[in-house]
């Protein structure tokens, strides 16, 4: 059962092998790209004594691997010749601790940076060259910037994060692949150059060997339009609240290094589009297989690792109900955090896709418990938002509590299909 979904699955059949099996499990789990491993420990084996001379095996730290000079020089040459290069940054930048190197690289060479959902914060949201996040199903501002590109510098990018068919449908864009691993095989992702090695060092070495002095005027114009649209929702007082306004208010309350854990649903699309970050690992989004129910247990883990930061779990009502029992765990583990529920009594993302494709929906609506009473029944605290102006003070009050808090926030998801129509018109105008 576990072999197809883990990087390594092993059964312990002798007590004297446990040290090797555990060390190997962690080695496979931590190596690029990280993932789950599985150890099956039968009850009868677990009862057996481990020989006294058997001790846990120590972790060996492998030295960094650096890119070959020829590939660095080839990449530098392509960047020098490009008229409209764009950086597409993926989660490998986060895992490789290369955010600062990426930001310095982009600023030195005046290249706009678009990040995937899992790479939020690899360049600060207020940086001039930060073009924010790509990844929602519809074409957005970032797609227009990618369409204008004659060279995409894919840094720490994994094709699972945002398929090449979405940004290189004809396979005509030149690509430079910069990562700790070679590129995946894909007919629409065939790099001219692969710079494989430590990402920070690769960017530094490429930057030393090339130069660019032209500002990306078109990308900066598109960003100005994007910022204006996002800021236009700051004073929207309609209720139920628009997701755009909710996330603007969340950004006001959360500090630069505080952490948002996003569940999976329609709200994830809005978080991708409207909640930008200053630092890596401050907005955790489950992508790829995209696991509903991740936000509450994820917030428990984040609070245990970072007890001094604000931790906010954002989820839909459907995702919350999949793991709501974990609030008992949160109370028992003494991990105070805030859960913000986008409440629409529906599987909002499925409804959105049904409406886009079939212009009708079915079997996606349901009823919810009273989330405030649910929180109180668990020994937690519950608040309900009654008007848009209440959200910021409610969030601030929630983060002062010593127990987990649930905030029930009614959301206007008619904005979902409105966004689809808006983006269709936008792509014609830009």
C-alpha positions in Angstrom: 0.0 0.0 0.0 2.7 2.5 0.9 5.2 1.8 -1.9 3.5 3.8 -4.6 3.1 6.9 -2.4 6.4 7.1 -0.5 10.0 7.5 -1.6 10.9 4.3 0.3 9.0 1.6 2.1 10.7 -1.0 4.3 9.6 -3.6 6.9 11.8 -4.3 10.0 12.2 -8.1 10.2 15.3 -8.2 12.6 16.0 -5.9 15.5 19.7 -5.5 14.5 18.7 -3.7 11.3 16.6 -0.9 12.9 19.5 1.6 12.9 20.2 1.2 9.2 16.5 1.3 8.2 15.8 4.4 10.2 18.8 6.3 8.9 18.0 5.3 5.3 14.4 6.4 5.8 15.5 9.8 6.8 18.2 10.1 4.1 15.6 9.3 1.4 13.0 11.6 3.0 15.4 14.6 3.2 17.1 14.2 -0.1 15.9 16.3 -3.1 13.1 16.3 -3.7 11.9 15.8 0.0 9.0 13.4 0.6 7.6 10.8 2.9 9.2 7.4 3.6 7.6 4.5 5.4 8.8 2.0 8.0 6.7 -1.0 8.9 7.5 -2.2 12.4 5.6 -5.4 13.3 4.4 -5.8 16.8 6.4 -9.0 17.5 9.6 -7.4 16.2 9.0 -4.3 18.3 9.0 -6.5 21.4 12.5 -7.9 20.7 15.6 -6.5 22.3 18.1 -4.6 20.2 21.7 -5.9 20.6 23.7 -3.7 23.0 26.3 -2.9 20.4 23.7 -1.5 18.0 23.5 2.3 18.1 21.7 4.9 16.0 23.7 5.8 12.9 24.8 9.4 12.7 23.7 11.7 9.9 26.4 12.5 7.4 26.3 16.0 5.9 27.1 15.8 2.2 29.2 18.7 0.7 27.5 21.2 -1.6 27.6 20.5 -5.3 28.4 23.4 -7.6 27.5 23.9 -11.2 29.9 23.4 -14.0 31.6 26.6 -15.3 30.6 25.9 -18.9 26.9 25.9 -18.1 27.2 29.1 -16.0 28.9 30.9 -18.9 26.3 29.6 -21.4 23.5 30.8 -19.1 25.1 34.2 -18.8 25.4 34.5 -22.5 21.7 33.7 -23.1 20.7 36.3 -20.5 22.9 39.0 -22.0 21.3 38.4 -25.4 17.7 38.2 -24.2 15.4 41.2 -24.7 12.6 40.2 -22.3 13.9 37.6 -19.8 11.6 36.6 -16.9 12.5 34.5 -13.8 10.0 31.8 -12.8 10.9 30.8 -9.3 9.8 27.6 -7.7 9.8 25.8 -4.3 13.4 24.7 -4.8 14.5 28.3 -4.0 12.8 27.9 -0.6 14.3 24.5 0.2 17.7 25.7 -1.1 17.6 28.8 1.1 18.3 30.9 -2.0 15.8 33.7 -1.6 18.3 36.4 -0.9 20.5 35.3 -3.8 17.5 35.3 -6.1 16.5 38.8 -5.0 20.0 40.2 -5.5 20.2 38.5 -8.9 16.9 40.0 -10.1 17.8 43.5 -8.8 21.3 43.4 -10.4 20.0 42.3 -13.8 16.6 44.1 -13.7 14.7 40.9 -14.4 11.0 40.5 -13.2 10.3 37.5 -10.9 7.2 35.4 -10.9 6.9 32.8 -8.2 4.8 29.7 -8.0 2.3 29.1 -5.1 4.9 27.2 -3.1 7.6 29.8 -3.6 5.8 32.8 -2.1 8.2 35.2 -0.4 11.3 34.2 -2.4 11.4 37.9 -3.4 9.6 40.4 -1.1 6.2 41.5 -2.3 7.2 45.2 -2.2 10.3 44.6 -4.3 10.2 46.5 -7.7 10.8 43.3 -9.7 8.4 41.1 -7.8 5.5 40.2 -10.1 3.8 38.0 -7.4 2.3 34.6 -7.9 1.2 32.5 -10.8 -0.8 29.3 -10.6 -4.6 29.8 -10.6 -6.4 28.0 -13.4 -7.2 31.2 -15.3 -4.7 33.3 -17.2 -3.7 36.3 -15.0 -1.3 39.3 -15.1 1.6 36.9 -14.6 0.7 34.9 -17.7 0.8 38.0 -19.8 4.3 38.8 -18.5 5.4 35.2 -19.4 3.8 35.5 -22.9 6.0 38.6 -23.5 9.2 36.7 -22.4 11.8 35.5 -24.9 13.7 33.7 -22.2 12.4 32.1 -19.0 15.0 31.5 -16.2 13.4 28.7 -14.2 15.0 28.8 -10.8 14.2 25.9 -8.4 11.2 25.2 -10.5 9.4 21.9 -10.6 7.0 21.2 -13.5 4.5 19.8 -11.0 4.1 23.3 -9.5 2.8 24.9 -12.7 2.8 22.9 -15.8 4.9 24.1 -18.8 1.8 23.8 -21.0 0.4 26.8 -19.1 3.2 29.1 -19.9 5.0 27.6 -22.9 2.2 26.0 -24.8 4.0 26.0 -28.2 7.4 25.1 -26.8 9.0 28.2 -28.4 10.3 30.0 -25.3 14.0 29.6 -24.5 14.6 28.2 -21.0 17.5 28.2 -18.6 17.1 25.6 -15.8 18.8 26.6 -12.5 18.3 24.0 -9.7 19.9 21.5 -7.4 18.6 18.7 -9.7 18.6 18.2 -13.5 15.4 19.2 -15.4 12.4 16.9 -15.7 11.7 15.4 -19.1 8.8 17.2 -20.7 8.3 18.1 -24.3 7.4 21.7 -23.4 10.3 22.0 -20.9 13.5 21.5 -22.7 16.1 23.9 -21.4 18.8 25.3 -23.6 21.1 25.2 -20.6 20.9 23.3 -17.3 22.8 24.9 -14.4 22.8 22.2 -11.8 24.2 22.8 -8.4 23.8 25.0 -5.3 21.2 27.6 -6.4 22.7 30.6 -4.5 26.1 30.0 -5.9 24.8 29.4 -9.4 22.9 32.7 -9.4 26.0 34.5 -8.0 28.3 33.1 -10.7 25.9 33.8 -13.5 25.3 37.3 -12.3 29.1 38.0 -12.3 29.4 37.0 -15.9 26.5 39.0 -17.5 25.0 42.4 -17.4 21.6 44.1 -18.2 20.8 47.8 -17.9 17.3 47.9 -19.5 14.3 48.1 -17.2 11.5 45.7 -17.9 9.1 48.5 -18.8 6.2 46.3 -20.0 6.3 44.1 -16.9 6.4 47.1 -14.7 3.4 48.6 -16.5 1.5 45.4 -16.0 2.5 45.3 -12.3 1.1 48.9 -11.8 -2.2 47.7 -13.2 -2.1 44.6 -10.9 -1.3 46.7 -7.8 -4.1 49.2 -8.6 -6.6 46.4 -8.9 -5.6 44.7 -5.7 -5.7 48.0 -3.7 -9.1 48.9 -5.1 -10.7 46.4 -2.6 -9.2 48.0 0.5 -12.4 50.0 1.2 -15.0 47.5 0.1 -17.5 47.2 2.9 -19.9 44.7 1.3 -21.0 41.7 3.3 -20.6 38.7 3.1 -17.1 39.8 2.6 -15.3 39.6 -0.7 -12.2 37.3 -0.6 -10.1 40.1 -1.9 -11.0 42.3 1.1 -10.6 39.5 3.6 -7.0 38.9 2.5 -6.1 42.5 2.5 -7.2 42.7 6.1 -5.2 39.5 6.9 -2.1 41.1 5.4 -2.5 44.1 7.6 -2.6 42.0 10.8 0.1 39.4 9.9 3.8 40.5 10.4 6.4 39.9 7.8 7.6 36.7 9.4 4.2 35.4 10.7 2.8 32.3 9.0 -0.3 31.5 7.0 -1.3 27.9 6.4 -3.6 27.6 3.5 -6.1 24.8 3.2 -7.3 23.6 -0.2 -10.4 25.1 -1.9 -11.5 28.3 -3.6 -9.8 30.4 -0.9 -6.5 28.9 -2.0 -6.9 30.5 -5.4 -7.6 33.8 -3.7 -4.6 33.5 -1.3 -2.4 32.7 -4.3 -3.6 35.8 -6.1 -4.1 38.3 -3.2 -1.9 37.3 -0.3 1.8 38.0 -1.1 4.7 37.6 1.2 8.0 39.2 2.3 9.8 36.1 3.3 9.8 32.4 2.3 7.9 29.8 4.3 5.4 32.5 5.6 2.6 31.2 3.4 2.3 27.4 3.2 0.1 26.2 0.3 -0.5 22.5 -0.4 -0.1 22.2 -4.1 0.3 19.3 -6.5 -2.0 16.6 -5.0 -3.4 19.5 -2.9 -4.7 18.0 0.3 -7.9 19.3 1.8 -7.8 19.4 5.6 -4.2 20.4 5.9 -4.6 23.8 7.5 -5.5 23.0 11.1 -2.9 20.1 11.7 -0.4 22.3 9.7 -1.0 25.2 12.0 -0.4 22.9 15.0 2.9 21.9 13.6 3.8 25.5 12.7 3.0 26.7 16.2 5.2 23.9 17.8 8.1 25.0 15.6 7.6 28.7 15.9 5.9 29.4 19.3 6.6 33.2 19.1 5.0 33.8 15.7 1.4 34.5 14.8 0.0 31.3 13.0 -3.1 31.7 10.9 -4.9 28.7 9.4 -7.1 29.8 6.5 -9.6 27.2 5.3 -13.0 26.8 3.7 -15.8 25.2 5.6 -15.5 22.0 3.7 -11.7 21.6 4.4 -12.2 22.6 8.0 -14.9 19.8 8.5 -12.5 17.2 7.2 -10.1 17.7 10.1 -12.0 19.7 12.7 -11.4 17.0 15.3 -7.8 18.1 15.4 -8.9 21.1 17.5 -8.9 18.6 20.4 -5.2 17.9 19.6 -4.5 21.7 19.5 -6.0 22.2 22.9 -4.1 19.2 24.3 -0.8 20.2 22.8 -1.4 23.8 24.0 -0.8 25.3 20.6 -2.8 28.6 20.3 -3.4 29.7 16.8 -6.2 31.3 14.8 -8.4 29.5 12.2 -10.2 31.7 9.7 -13.0 29.9 8.0 -14.3 31.2 4.6 -17.9 30.1 5.1 -20.1 29.6 2.1 -21.7 26.3 2.9 -20.3 24.8 -0.2 -17.3 23.1 -1.9 -16.5 26.5 -3.4 -13.6 25.5 -5.8 -15.5 22.6 -7.3 -18.6 24.8 -7.7 -16.4 27.4 -9.4 -15.0 24.9 -11.9 -18.4 23.4 -12.6 -19.8 26.9 -13.3 -16.8 27.7 -15.6 -17.2 24.5 -17.5 -20.9 23.6 -17.4 -22.5 26.9 -16.4 -24.4 25.1 -13.6 -23.4 23.2 -10.4 -24.6 20.2 -8.6 -24.0 18.2 -5.3 -21.6 20.8 -3.8 -23.8 22.5 -1.2 -24.1 21.4 2.4 -25.0 22.7 5.9 -22.5 23.5 8.6 -22.5 23.4 12.4 -22.4 26.6 14.4 -18.6 27.2 14.3 -18.6 29.5 17.3 -20.4 26.9 19.5 -18.1 24.2 18.0 -15.1 26.1 19.2 -16.6 26.6 22.7 -17.6 23.0 23.0 -13.9 22.1 22.4 -12.7 24.5 25.0 -11.5 27.0 22.4 -12.8 30.5 21.5 -15.1 31.3 18.6 -16.0 34.6 16.9 -18.3 35.4 14.1 -17.8 38.3 11.6 -21.0 40.3 11.2 -19.7 43.1 9.0 -16.5 43.8 7.0 -15.1 46.4 9.5 -15.0 43.7 12.2 -12.4 41.5 10.7 -9.2 43.4 11.6 -10.1 44.0 15.2 -11.4 40.4 15.6 -8.1 39.0 14.2 -6.1 41.2 16.5 -8.2 40.1 19.5 -7.9 36.4 18.5 -4.1 36.5 18.4 -4.1 37.7 22.0 -5.8 34.6 23.3 -4.0 31.7 25.0 -6.1 29.0 23.4 -6.9 28.2 19.7 -9.5 30.5 18.1 -12.0 29.9 15.3 -13.3 32.9 13.3 -16.4 32.2 11.2 -16.3 34.7 8.2 -19.1 34.6 5.6 -17.6 35.0 2.2 -19.1 36.2 -1.1 -18.0 33.5 -3.6 -20.0 35.1 -6.4 -16.6 36.7 -6.9 -15.2 33.4 -8.3 -17.1 33.5 -11.6 -16.8 37.3 -11.7 -13.0 36.8 -11.6 -13.1 34.3 -14.5 -15.0 36.9 -16.6 -12.7 39.7 -15.5 -9.6 37.9 -16.4 -10.9 36.9 -19.9 -11.5 40.6 -20.6 -8.2 41.6 -19.0 -6.2 39.2 -21.3 -7.7 41.0 -24.3 -6.8 44.5 -23.0 -3.2 43.9 -21.9 
